[in-house]
Amino acid sequence: MTDIASDSTAGIGATDAGDAAGSPAGGAAPIFRGVRRALAQRGFASLTEFRLACGRRADVLAMDESGTVVIVEVKSGVPDFRSDQKWPEYREWCDAFYFAVDDAFPTELIPEECGLMVADAYGAEVLREAPLLKLAPARRKTLILRAALAGAGRLHRIEDPMFVQAPPIV
């Protein structure tokens, strides 16, 4: 279910990260894998590199049966963390926001108002739960619909890599 393919479905999600096989780029791949495994064990289905309506791209967007939306920002090292100042913008697009790092990362750098996961290729441990701030119902509905369309589009492209979807009719 690794799915970092480009999402052209009605302008939903788009990515330029990762390789043609859909693997996250660079040293972050094991963290992505471990985070997604841990989220699945908690009952969440996830998408990687999901483009939000605001134009930002969430590293991992996950939802459970109750509609709870989680965003996880993966950081492969301190330079990656320090160069990224956009993370506060993700809070308006989820119920809970986490950073995920590897075990070599100095966790004291992660802001207290964020959840914290430490991950490797086999799983992740939640060191600090994220505060729960509920999304507005209309935003939740739109976000879940967009995620469903993105996921379906990604699965279609795995099954039929030569398929090129027509642009939406306006």
VOSETI-499611 format. One record per atom (N, C-alpha, C): residue number from 0; x, y, z. Coordinates in Angstrom, 2 decimals. Each point is the difference from the previous one (the first is absolute). Layout:
<pts>
i, xx, yy, zz
NUM, X, Y, Z .
...
</pts>
This chain:
<pts>
i, xx, yy, zz
0, 0.81, -1.19, 0.00 .
0, -0.81, 1.19, 0.00 .
0, 0.85, 1.25, 0.00 .
1, 1.30, -0.12, -0.21 .
1, 0.81, 1.19, -0.14 .
1, -0.48, 0.74, -1.22 .
2, -0.28, 1.29, 0.15 .
2, -0.73, 0.68, -1.05 .
2, 0.40, 1.46, -0.15 .
3, 1.15, 0.23, -0.55 .
3, 0.44, 1.37, -0.18 .
3, -0.09, 0.41, -1.47 .
4, -0.85, -0.62, -0.74 .
4, -0.18, 0.37, -1.40 .
4, -0.68, 1.36, -0.08 .
5, 0.13, 0.64, -1.13 .
5, -0.62, 1.31, -0.19 .
5, -1.52, -0.15, -0.07 .
6, -0.71, 0.89, 0.65 .
6, -1.46, -0.02, -0.02 .
6, -0.52, 1.09, -0.89 .
7, -0.44, -0.36, -1.18 .
7, -0.58, 1.01, -0.89 .
7, -1.52, -0.04, 0.05 .
8, -0.55, -0.91, 0.77 .
8, -1.45, -0.15, 0.08 .
8, -0.63, 1.29, 0.51 .
9, -0.64, 0.72, -0.88 .
9, -0.69, 1.25, 0.35 .
9, 0.90, 0.94, 0.79 .
10, 1.29, 0.02, -0.33 .
10, 0.93, 0.88, 0.69 .
10, 0.30, -0.44, 1.41 .
11, -0.26, -1.26, 0.33 .
11, 0.17, -0.47, 1.36 .
11, 1.40, -0.51, 0.21 .
12, 0.63, 0.48, 1.05 .
12, 1.31, -0.45, 0.40 .
12, 0.97, 0.02, -1.16 .
13, 1.18, 0.35, 0.13 .
13, 1.00, -0.10, -1.05 .
13, 1.31, -0.10, 0.70 .
14, 0.92, -0.65, -0.62 .
14, 1.28, -0.14, 0.66 .
14, 1.11, -0.04, -1.01 .
15, 1.14, 0.46, 0.42 .
15, 1.18, -0.13, -0.81 .
15, 1.07, -0.70, 0.81 .
16, -0.37, -0.53, 1.16 .
16, 0.95, -0.69, 0.85 .
16, -0.02, -1.48, -0.30 .
17, 1.09, -0.67, 0.35 .
17, 0.05, -1.44, -0.15 .
17, 0.41, -0.42, -1.39 .
18, -0.01, -1.33, -0.22 .
18, 0.40, -0.53, -1.29 .
18, -1.19, -0.57, -0.74 .
19, 0.24, -0.54, -1.17 .
19, -1.09, -0.52, -0.83 .
19, -0.74, -1.15, 0.67 .
20, 0.67, -0.72, 0.89 .
20, -0.64, -1.12, 0.69 .
20, -0.87, 0.47, 1.15 .
21, 0.06, 1.28, 0.34 .
21, -0.84, 0.53, 1.06 .
21, 0.64, 0.00, 1.36 .
22, 1.32, -0.07, 0.08 .
22, 0.69, 0.00, 1.29 .
22, 0.39, 1.42, 0.37 .
23, -0.10, 0.35, 1.29 .
23, 0.43, 1.33, 0.42 .
23, 1.47, 0.23, -0.32 .
24, 0.34, 1.23, -0.28 .
24, 1.37, 0.34, -0.36 .
24, 0.92, 0.01, 1.22 .
25, 1.27, -0.32, -0.24 .
25, 1.05, 0.16, 0.99 .
25, -0.11, -0.88, 1.22 .
26, 0.64, 0.48, 1.09 .
26, 0.07, -0.76, 1.24 .
26, -1.29, -0.04, 0.78 .
27, -1.04, 0.62, -0.51 .
27, -1.28, 0.02, 0.71 .
27, -0.82, -1.26, -0.24 .
28, 0.34, -0.80, -0.99 .
28, -0.81, -1.17, -0.36 .
28, -0.28, -0.93, 1.18 .
29, 0.99, -0.35, 0.82 .
29, -0.31, -0.88, 1.14 .
29, -0.95, 0.64, 1.01 .
30, 0.10, 1.32, 0.17 .
30, -0.89, 0.69, 0.93 .
30, -1.42, -0.04, -0.53 .
31, -0.18, 0.29, -1.29 .
31, -1.33, -0.08, -0.62 .
31, -0.60, -1.38, 0.22 .
32, 0.78, -1.02, -0.29 .
32, -0.50, -1.37, 0.10 .
32, -0.42, -0.32, 1.44 .
33, 0.84, 0.33, 0.96 .
33, -0.32, -0.28, 1.40 .
33, -1.21, 0.77, 0.49 .
34, -0.12, 1.25, -0.40 .
34, -1.15, 0.83, 0.39 .
34, -1.27, -0.62, -0.55 .
35, 0.01, -0.38, -1.27 .
35, -1.20, -0.55, -0.62 .
35, -0.38, -1.33, 0.65 .
36, 0.98, -0.81, 0.36 .
36, -0.30, -1.26, 0.70 .
36, -0.63, 0.28, 1.36 .
37, 0.57, 0.95, 0.73 .
37, -0.53, 0.31, 1.33 .
37, -1.41, 0.58, -0.10 .
38, -0.23, 0.86, -0.97 .
38, -1.34, 0.56, -0.18 .
38, -1.00, -1.10, -0.35 .
39, 0.39, -0.92, -0.87 .
39, -0.89, -1.12, -0.37 .
39, -0.34, -0.84, 1.23 .
40, 0.96, -0.22, 0.88 .
40, -0.27, -0.76, 1.23 .
40, -0.98, 0.74, 0.91 .
41, -0.09, 1.31, -0.14 .
41, -0.95, 0.80, 0.77 .
41, -1.33, 0.17, -0.72 .
42, -0.15, -0.64, -1.16 .
42, -1.27, 0.06, -0.73 .
42, -0.09, 1.10, -1.03 .
43, 1.12, 0.58, -0.39 .
43, 0.01, 1.09, -0.98 .
43, 0.45, -0.50, -1.37 .
44, -0.65, 0.48, -1.04 .
44, 0.46, -0.19, -1.38 .
44, 0.73, 1.27, -0.38 .
45, 1.08, -0.13, -0.76 .
45, 0.81, 1.20, -0.27 .
45, 0.37, 0.14, -1.46 .
46, 0.24, 1.24, -0.37 .
46, 0.54, 0.39, -1.30 .
46, 1.25, 0.81, 0.26 .
47, 0.98, -0.13, -0.87 .
47, 1.20, 0.82, 0.13 .
47, -0.01, 1.11, -1.04 .
48, 0.73, 1.05, 0.31 .
48, 0.15, 1.13, -0.92 .
48, -1.34, 0.47, -0.55 .
49, -0.92, 0.28, 0.90 .
49, -1.36, 0.40, -0.36 .
49, -0.09, 1.52, -0.06 .
50, -0.42, 0.50, -1.16 .
50, -0.12, 1.45, -0.17 .
50, -1.30, 0.49, 0.61 .
51, 0.12, 0.93, 0.94 .
51, -1.16, 0.61, 0.65 .
51, -0.55, 1.12, -0.89 .
52, -1.22, 0.41, 0.25 .
52, -0.63, 1.06, -0.80 .
52, 0.76, 1.32, 0.09 .
53, 0.74, 0.20, 1.07 .
53, 0.78, 1.23, 0.17 .
53, 1.28, -0.01, -0.84 .
54, 0.28, -1.14, -0.63 .
54, 1.20, -0.11, -0.83 .
54, 1.16, -0.69, 0.70 .
55, -0.04, -0.10, 1.30 .
55, 1.05, -0.71, 0.75 .
55, -0.14, -1.49, -0.23 .
56, 1.10, -0.72, 0.16 .
56, -0.01, -1.44, -0.18 .
56, 0.31, -0.66, 1.33 .
57, -0.96, -0.76, 0.51 .
57, 0.20, -0.73, 1.26 .
57, 0.81, -1.25, -0.28 .
58, 1.03, -0.25, 0.80 .
58, 0.81, -1.20, -0.18 .
58, -0.88, -1.24, 0.15 .
59, -0.76, -0.07, 1.08 .
59, -0.92, -1.12, 0.22 .
59, -1.34, 0.58, 0.47 .
60, -1.06, -0.36, -0.69 .
60, -1.37, 0.34, 0.39 .
60, -0.67, -1.33, 0.33 .
61, -0.59, -0.09, 1.19 .
61, -0.63, -1.26, 0.41 .
61, -1.38, 0.28, 0.57 .
62, -0.91, -0.98, -0.21 .
62, -1.36, 0.10, 0.51 .
62, -0.41, -1.34, 0.57 .
63, -0.87, 0.05, 1.03 .
63, -0.54, -1.25, 0.54 .
63, -1.50, -0.07, -0.28 .
64, -0.63, -1.07, 0.46 .
64, -1.43, -0.21, -0.28 .
64, -0.90, 1.10, 0.55 .
65, 0.43, 0.65, 1.07 .
65, -0.82, 1.06, 0.58 .
65, 0.17, 1.33, -0.74 .
66, 0.94, 0.04, -0.95 .
66, 0.23, 1.24, -0.75 .
66, 1.08, 0.88, 0.59 .
67, 0.68, -0.47, 1.03 .
67, 1.11, 0.77, 0.57 .
67, 1.11, 0.11, -1.03 .
68, 0.50, 1.22, -0.19 .
68, 1.04, 0.27, -1.00 .
68, 1.29, 0.37, 0.73 .
69, 1.08, -0.70, -0.37 .
69, 1.32, 0.22, 0.58 .
69, 0.95, 0.37, -1.12 .
70, 0.86, 0.97, 0.26 .
70, 1.10, 0.31, -0.92 .
70, 1.29, -0.24, 0.75 .
71, 0.94, -0.67, -0.68 .
71, 1.33, -0.25, 0.56 .
71, 1.02, 0.62, -0.93 .
72, 0.83, 0.86, 0.54 .
72, 1.09, 0.63, -0.73 .
72, 1.27, -0.79, 0.33 .
73, 0.61, -0.60, -1.02 .
73, 1.20, -0.83, 0.18 .
73, 1.23, 0.88, -0.13 .
74, 0.90, -0.13, 0.96 .
74, 1.26, 0.75, -0.03 .
74, 1.16, -0.99, 0.05 .
75, 0.84, 0.05, -1.04 .
75, 1.10, -0.95, -0.11 .
75, 1.25, 0.45, 0.75 .
76, 0.01, 1.23, 0.51 .
76, 1.14, 0.49, 0.74 .
76, -0.22, 1.43, 0.45 .
77, 0.94, 0.50, 0.78 .
77, -0.11, 1.35, 0.55 .
77, -0.02, 1.06, -1.11 .
78, 0.85, -0.08, -1.03 .
78, -0.08, 1.02, -1.06 .
78, -1.38, 0.03, -0.68 .
79, -0.58, -1.17, -0.23 .
79, -1.34, -0.09, -0.58 .
79, -1.01, 0.69, 0.91 .
80, 0.08, -0.25, 1.29 .
80, -0.92, 0.62, 0.97 .
80, 0.18, 1.51, 0.04 .
81, 1.24, 0.46, 0.08 .
81, 0.26, 1.44, 0.14 .
81, -0.36, 0.78, -1.26 .
82, 0.06, -0.64, -1.16 .
82, -0.30, 0.71, -1.24 .
82, -1.50, 0.07, -0.28 .
83, -0.80, -0.70, 0.78 .
83, -1.45, -0.08, -0.24 .
83, -0.74, 0.83, 1.03 .
84, -0.52, 1.13, -0.44 .
84, -0.77, 0.86, 0.91 .
84, -1.48, 0.01, -0.35 .
85, -0.43, -0.88, -0.91 .
85, -1.39, 0.00, -0.44 .
85, -0.90, -0.90, 0.83 .
86, 0.56, -0.79, 0.90 .
86, -0.80, -0.99, 0.72 .
86, -1.20, 0.57, 0.76 .
87, 0.03, 1.22, 0.55 .
87, -1.20, 0.48, 0.71 .
87, -1.24, 0.08, -0.91 .
88, 0.21, 0.15, -1.30 .
88, -1.12, 0.09, -0.94 .
88, -0.79, -1.30, -0.10 .
89, 0.62, -1.13, 0.34 .
89, -0.68, -1.29, -0.08 .
89, -1.08, -0.16, 1.08 .
90, 0.10, 0.72, 1.08 .
90, -0.94, -0.16, 1.12 .
90, -1.44, 0.24, -0.41 .
91, -0.25, 0.89, -0.97 .
91, -1.39, 0.27, -0.41 .
91, -0.57, -1.10, -0.88 .
92, 0.80, -1.03, -0.31 .
92, -0.43, -1.04, -0.91 .
92, -0.07, -1.38, 0.64 .
93, 0.09, -0.04, 1.34 .
93, -0.03, -1.30, 0.68 .
93, -0.53, 0.16, 1.42 .
94, -0.37, -1.14, 0.58 .
94, -0.40, -0.02, 1.40 .
94, 1.21, -0.12, 0.92 .
95, 1.05, -0.64, -0.51 .
95, 1.21, -0.21, 0.78 .
95, 1.21, 0.08, -0.92 .
96, 1.06, 0.68, 0.46 .
96, 1.20, 0.19, -0.79 .
96, 1.21, -0.55, 0.74 .
97, 0.78, -0.82, -0.71 .
97, 1.20, -0.61, 0.57 .
97, 1.23, 0.30, -0.85 .
98, 1.14, 0.01, 0.64 .
98, 1.28, -0.12, -0.69 .
98, 0.45, -1.44, 0.18 .
99, 0.66, -0.54, -1.01 .
99, 0.61, -1.33, 0.10 .
99, 1.48, 0.14, -0.36 .
100, 0.83, -0.57, 0.86 .
100, 1.45, 0.08, -0.16 .
100, 0.60, -1.37, 0.27 .
101, 1.30, -0.16, -0.28 .
101, 0.65, -1.26, 0.35 .
101, 0.59, 0.12, 1.41 .
102, 0.58, -1.09, 0.49 .
102, 0.47, -0.01, 1.39 .
102, 1.26, 0.83, 0.23 .
103, 0.65, 0.48, -1.05 .
103, 1.18, 0.84, 0.15 .
103, -0.37, 1.48, 0.10 .
104, -1.24, 0.34, -0.28 .
104, -0.43, 1.39, -0.01 .
104, -0.12, 0.53, 1.43 .
105, 0.50, 1.21, 0.29 .
105, -0.16, 0.59, 1.34 .
105, -1.45, 0.46, 0.21 .
106, -0.79, -0.83, 0.67 .
106, -1.44, 0.24, 0.11 .
106, -0.37, 1.27, 0.74 .
107, 0.93, 0.57, 0.77 .
107, -0.30, 1.25, 0.71 .
107, -0.23, 1.16, -0.97 .
108, 0.37, -0.16, -1.27 .
108, -0.24, 1.05, -1.00 .
108, -1.47, 0.06, -0.44 .
109, -0.73, -1.08, 0.18 .
109, -1.39, -0.05, -0.45 .
109, -0.87, 0.83, 0.95 .
110, -0.79, 0.93, -0.55 .
110, -0.85, 0.85, 0.85 .
110, -0.95, -0.82, 0.87 .
111, -0.22, 0.45, 1.21 .
111, -0.86, -0.70, 0.97 .
111, -1.45, -0.10, -0.47 .
112, -0.44, 0.93, -0.85 .
112, -1.40, -0.01, -0.45 .
112, -0.27, -1.00, -1.12 .
113, 1.02, -0.81, -0.33 .
113, -0.13, -1.00, -1.07 .
113, 0.19, -1.40, 0.58 .
114, -0.68, -0.96, -0.62 .
114, 0.26, -1.38, 0.34 .
114, 1.37, -0.40, -0.51 .
115, 0.54, -1.09, 0.54 .
115, 1.34, -0.43, -0.37 .
115, 0.05, -1.52, -0.13 .
116, 0.48, -0.46, -1.16 .
116, 0.24, -1.42, -0.24 .
116, 1.47, -0.20, -0.31 .
117, 0.54, -1.11, 0.48 .
117, 1.34, -0.42, -0.40 .
117, -0.19, -1.28, -0.78 .
118, 0.54, -0.01, -1.23 .
118, -0.29, -1.10, -0.91 .
118, 1.27, -0.57, -0.63 .
119, -0.12, -1.26, -0.39 .
119, 0.97, -0.64, -0.87 .
119, -0.80, -0.77, -1.05 .
120, 0.63, -0.83, -0.78 .
120, -0.69, -0.68, -1.10 .
120, -1.03, -1.01, 0.47 .
121, 0.00, -0.34, 1.27 .
121, -0.88, -1.07, 0.49 .
121, -1.19, 0.49, 0.81 .
122, 0.03, 1.24, 0.42 .
122, -1.11, 0.53, 0.78 .
122, 0.35, 1.36, 0.58 .
123, -0.86, 0.48, 0.86 .
123, 0.21, 1.29, 0.65 .
123, -0.58, -0.04, 1.39 .
124, 0.63, 0.72, 0.88 .
124, -0.50, 0.15, 1.36 .
124, -0.42, 1.45, 0.20 .
125, -1.18, 0.18, 0.56 .
125, -0.47, 1.35, 0.30 .
125, 0.59, 0.40, 1.35 .
126, 0.89, 0.98, -0.03 .
126, 0.59, 0.50, 1.25 .
126, -0.87, 1.05, 0.65 .
127, -0.74, 0.73, -0.85 .
127, -0.90, 1.03, 0.52 .
127, -1.22, 0.05, -0.91 .
128, -1.17, -0.16, 0.61 .
128, -1.24, 0.10, -0.77 .
128, -0.21, 1.45, -0.43 .
129, -0.59, 0.17, -1.16 .
129, -0.32, 1.33, -0.51 .
129, -1.28, 0.50, 0.66 .
130, -0.06, 1.29, 0.28 .
130, -1.27, 0.55, 0.48 .
130, -1.07, -0.17, -1.07 .
131, -1.21, -0.31, 0.42 .
131, -1.10, -0.19, -0.93 .
131, -0.76, 1.31, -0.17 .
132, 0.01, 0.53, -1.21 .
132, -0.72, 1.23, -0.35 .
132, -0.89, -0.35, -1.17 .
133, -1.30, -0.10, 0.23 .
133, -0.94, -0.51, -1.00 .
133, -0.14, 0.91, -1.22 .
134, 0.01, -0.63, -1.16 .
134, -0.25, 0.69, -1.26 .
134, -1.47, 0.42, -0.09 .
135, -0.26, 1.04, -0.76 .
135, -1.37, 0.39, -0.30 .
135, -0.61, -1.11, -0.88 .
136, -1.28, -0.34, 0.20 .
136, -0.62, -1.09, -0.75 .
136, 0.10, 0.14, -1.52 .
137, -0.19, 1.19, -0.54 .
137, 0.08, 0.19, -1.45 .
137, 1.41, -0.27, -0.52 .
138, 1.02, 0.46, 0.72 .
138, 1.38, -0.24, -0.41 .
138, 0.32, -1.49, 0.09 .
139, -0.47, -0.67, 1.06 .
139, 0.23, -1.44, 0.16 .
139, -0.60, -0.77, -1.18 .
140, -1.24, 0.33, -0.35 .
140, -0.68, -0.70, -1.10 .
140, 0.76, 0.19, -1.31 .
141, 0.39, 1.21, -0.29 .
141, 0.73, 0.29, -1.23 .
141, 1.35, -0.71, -0.02 .
142, 0.70, 0.03, 1.10 .
142, 1.32, -0.62, 0.11 .
142, -0.09, -1.52, -0.19 .
143, -0.98, -0.62, 0.64 .
143, -0.16, -1.45, -0.12 .
143, -0.38, -0.38, -1.43 .
144, -0.87, 0.78, -0.63 .
144, -0.36, -0.27, -1.39 .
144, 1.21, 0.12, -0.92 .
145, 0.78, 1.04, 0.17 .
145, 1.21, 0.18, -0.81 .
145, 0.99, -1.14, 0.23 .
146, 0.14, -0.44, 1.25 .
146, 0.91, -1.11, 0.29 .
146, -0.48, -1.29, -0.66 .
147, -1.32, -0.23, 0.03 .
147, -0.55, -1.20, -0.63 .
147, 0.26, 0.03, -1.51 .
148, -0.21, 1.14, -0.63 .
148, 0.25, 0.13, -1.43 .
148, 1.48, -0.17, -0.33 .
149, 0.86, 0.57, 0.83 .
149, 1.44, -0.14, -0.21 .
149, 0.42, -1.46, 0.13 .
150, -0.48, -0.67, 1.04 .
150, 0.35, -1.40, 0.19 .
150, -0.48, -0.87, -1.14 .
151, -1.23, 0.22, -0.46 .
151, -0.53, -0.77, -1.12 .
151, 0.82, 0.26, -1.27 .
152, 0.37, 1.24, -0.23 .
152, 0.83, 0.33, -1.16 .
152, 1.36, -0.66, 0.07 .
153, 0.60, -0.03, 1.17 .
153, 1.31, -0.65, 0.16 .
153, -0.10, -1.50, -0.25 .
154, -1.04, -0.62, 0.52 .
154, -0.18, -1.44, -0.24 .
154, -0.21, -0.28, -1.49 .
155, -0.77, 0.84, -0.66 .
155, -0.23, -0.18, -1.43 .
155, 1.32, 0.06, -0.77 .
156, 0.85, 0.98, 0.34 .
156, 1.27, 0.13, -0.70 .
156, 0.94, -1.17, 0.28 .
157, -0.11, -0.64, 1.16 .
157, 0.80, -1.20, 0.27 .
157, -0.47, -1.14, -0.89 .
158, -1.32, -0.15, -0.11 .
158, -0.56, -1.09, -0.80 .
158, 0.11, 0.26, -1.50 .
159, 0.02, 1.25, -0.42 .
159, 0.03, 0.35, -1.41 .
159, 0.94, 1.19, -0.20 .
160, 1.32, -0.24, 0.05 .
160, 0.96, 1.10, -0.05 .
160, -0.04, 0.83, -1.28 .
161, -0.56, -0.54, -1.07 .
161, -0.05, 0.74, -1.27 .
161, -1.22, 0.92, -0.09 .
162, -0.91, -0.08, 0.99 .
162, -1.21, 0.81, -0.01 .
162, 0.34, 1.47, 0.22 .
163, -0.58, 0.84, -0.82 .
163, 0.13, 1.45, 0.17 .
163, -1.40, 0.56, 0.14 .
164, -0.28, 0.57, 1.15 .
164, -1.34, 0.52, 0.25 .
164, -0.21, 1.33, -0.68 .
165, -1.17, 0.17, -0.59 .
165, -0.36, 1.28, -0.60 .
165, -0.17, 1.04, 1.09 .
166, 0.30, 1.25, -0.30 .
166, -0.24, 1.06, 1.00 .
166, -1.48, 0.11, 0.30 .
167, -0.34, 0.47, 1.21 .
167, -1.42, 0.14, 0.35 .
167, -0.69, 1.00, -0.91 .
168, -1.27, -0.27, -0.27 .
168, -0.82, 0.91, -0.82 .
168, -0.47, 1.13, 0.91 .
169, 0.23, 1.22, -0.45 .
169, -0.36, 1.16, 0.82 .
169, -1.27, 0.62, -0.51 .
</pts>
